[in-house]
Amino acid sequence: MAKWTVDQSHSSVGFEVKHMMVSKVKGQFDSYRADVEAEDLTDLTTASIAFKFDVSSINTRSEDRDNHLKSADFFDTEKFPTIDFKSTNIVKDRDDYKVTGDLTIKGVTKQVAFDVEFGGKGTNPWGVEVYGFEAEAKINREEFGLTWNAALETGGVLVGKDIKIKVELEVNPAE
């Protein structure tokens, strides 16, 4: 199997969650590592995919919120410094894929399925093949031990339980 490198300057790992029941907070992990092996990236069913997100790199554009997310109330980065994903099954559905794997957050592992869209293949100005993918999944944060919340006077809660994870990748052959 060939190894592939994620071009982090053209990729992102983001998330969004409801805030105060009326809007969304979006954020990303600025530091992550991905290991992708595949015979041919135009057919993801041959791939093995693993991600490791550095939770301390969380960035929601609010230092106070980021520090709270790193605390024991949420991710507890001192005990659980990474979020890990390892694919276990990849199924093709026309031009798209369902990538299922084990997601570990705060020591809890659950099976999660990502809907993956193949964005295409191209050659950059330096003659290197590049491939693009977009992946999305929705998880219930409470199932991973992320249960902190605050009740609102108007009803409802401060932080929604459903988290949408969105990964945009550009990959090329490892050197």
matplotlib code that plots the C-alpha trace (Angstrom):
import matplotlib.pyplot as plt

x = [0.0, 1.1, 1.4, -0.3, 0.4, -2.2, -1.4, -2.3, -2.1, -5.0, -6.9, -9.0, -10.6, -13.6, -16.7, -19.9, -22.3, -25.5, -25.0, -27.8, -30.3, -30.2, -26.8, -23.7, -20.2, -17.6, -14.1, -11.2, -8.2, -5.1, -2.8, -3.4, -1.8, -3.2, -1.9, -3.5, -2.5, -4.2, -3.5, -5.5, -7.2, -9.7, -11.1, -11.1, -12.3, -8.6, -7.6, -6.6, -7.2, -6.1, -6.3, -4.9, -6.1, -4.2, -7.0, -4.8, -4.9, -8.6, -9.5, -13.0, -11.7, -12.3, -9.4, -11.7, -13.9, -10.9, -9.4, -12.8, -12.9, -9.4, -10.4, -11.8, -15.3, -14.9, -11.8, -9.5, -6.4, -4.0, -5.4, -6.6, -4.4, -5.7, -8.8, -8.2, -10.0, -9.1, -11.1, -12.6, -14.7, -15.1, -18.0, -18.5, -21.9, -21.8, -19.3, -19.3, -18.1, -19.2, -16.1, -16.8, -14.3, -13.5, -13.5, -11.9, -12.7, -11.8, -11.0, -14.4, -14.4, -17.5, -18.1, -18.7, -19.6, -18.4, -20.1, -17.2, -17.3, -14.4, -13.6, -11.4, -7.8, -5.4, -1.7, -0.2, 2.3, 5.2, 3.9, 2.6, -0.8, -3.3, -6.6, -9.5, -12.0, -14.7, -16.0, -18.8, -20.2, -22.5, -21.9, -23.6, -20.9, -22.5, -21.8, -18.1, -18.3, -18.5, -21.6, -20.9, -23.8, -25.7, -29.4, -30.7, -33.2, -35.3, -35.3, -32.9, -29.2, -26.0, -24.3, -26.1, -25.4, -25.0, -21.6, -21.1, -17.5, -16.3, -12.9, -11.6, -8.5, -6.0, -3.6, -0.6, 1.9, 4.3, 7.9]
y = [0.0, 3.5, 6.1, 9.5, 12.8, 15.4, 18.8, 20.7, 24.1, 23.0, 20.9, 21.5, 19.6, 21.5, 21.1, 23.0, 22.9, 24.8, 27.7, 28.9, 27.0, 29.7, 29.9, 27.8, 27.9, 26.7, 25.7, 23.6, 21.7, 23.5, 20.6, 17.0, 14.1, 11.7, 8.4, 7.4, 4.3, 3.1, 1.4, 4.0, 7.1, 7.2, 4.1, 4.8, 1.2, 0.2, 2.7, 2.6, 6.0, 7.1, 10.6, 12.0, 15.5, 17.5, 18.7, 21.5, 23.0, 23.6, 27.0, 28.6, 32.1, 32.7, 32.1, 31.8, 29.2, 27.3, 27.1, 25.9, 23.2, 22.1, 21.8, 18.8, 20.1, 19.0, 17.4, 17.3, 17.6, 16.8, 13.2, 12.9, 15.0, 13.6, 12.6, 9.5, 7.9, 4.7, 3.4, -0.1, -0.3, 1.8, 1.3, 3.0, 4.4, 5.7, 8.5, 8.9, 6.7, 5.7, 5.5, 3.8, 3.7, 3.9, 7.4, 7.9, 11.0, 11.4, 7.7, 6.6, 4.7, 4.6, 3.6, 6.6, 6.8, 9.6, 10.5, 11.2, 12.9, 12.5, 16.0, 15.0, 14.4, 16.9, 17.7, 20.7, 23.1, 21.0, 17.8, 16.2, 14.4, 15.7, 14.3, 16.1, 14.8, 16.2, 14.1, 14.8, 13.0, 13.9, 12.6, 13.1, 14.6, 13.2, 9.7, 10.5, 11.9, 15.5, 16.3, 19.8, 22.2, 25.1, 25.7, 28.9, 31.1, 31.2, 27.4, 25.0, 24.7, 26.7, 23.9, 21.5, 17.8, 17.1, 17.9, 18.1, 17.1, 18.3, 17.3, 18.8, 17.1, 17.5, 14.6, 13.7, 10.9, 10.7, 11.4]
z = [0.0, -0.8, 2.0, 1.5, 3.3, 4.3, 3.1, 6.2, 4.6, 2.3, 4.9, 8.0, 10.9, 12.2, 14.3, 15.2, 18.0, 19.0, 21.4, 23.6, 21.4, 18.8, 17.0, 16.4, 17.6, 15.1, 15.9, 14.6, 15.7, 14.4, 15.1, 13.9, 12.2, 9.7, 8.4, 5.1, 3.2, 0.0, -3.2, -5.1, -3.7, -6.5, -4.8, -1.0, -0.3, -0.4, 2.3, 5.9, 7.6, 11.1, 12.6, 15.9, 16.9, 19.4, 21.7, 23.2, 19.7, 19.8, 18.4, 18.6, 18.3, 22.0, 24.4, 27.5, 25.7, 24.4, 27.9, 29.3, 26.6, 27.5, 31.2, 33.1, 32.4, 28.8, 27.1, 30.2, 28.0, 30.8, 31.0, 27.4, 25.1, 21.8, 19.9, 17.8, 14.8, 13.0, 10.1, 10.3, 7.2, 4.0, 1.6, -1.8, -2.6, -6.2, -6.1, -2.3, 0.6, 4.1, 6.3, 9.6, 12.4, 16.0, 17.5, 20.9, 22.9, 26.6, 26.8, 25.4, 22.0, 19.9, 16.3, 14.1, 10.4, 8.2, 4.9, 2.5, -0.8, -3.3, -4.5, -7.3, -8.4, -9.9, -10.5, -8.7, -10.5, -9.2, -10.9, -7.7, -7.8, -5.2, -4.1, -2.3, 0.1, 2.4, 5.3, 7.8, 10.8, 13.7, 17.2, 20.6, 22.8, 26.0, 24.8, 25.0, 28.5, 27.5, 29.7, 31.1, 30.5, 32.0, 32.0, 30.5, 32.3, 29.1, 28.9, 27.2, 27.7, 26.8, 24.8, 22.4, 22.6, 18.9, 17.4, 13.6, 12.6, 9.2, 7.7, 4.5, 3.2, 0.4, 0.2, -1.9, -2.1, 0.9, -0.1]

ax = plt.figure().add_subplot(projection="3d")
ax.plot(x, y, z, "-o")
ax.set_aspect("equal")
plt.show()
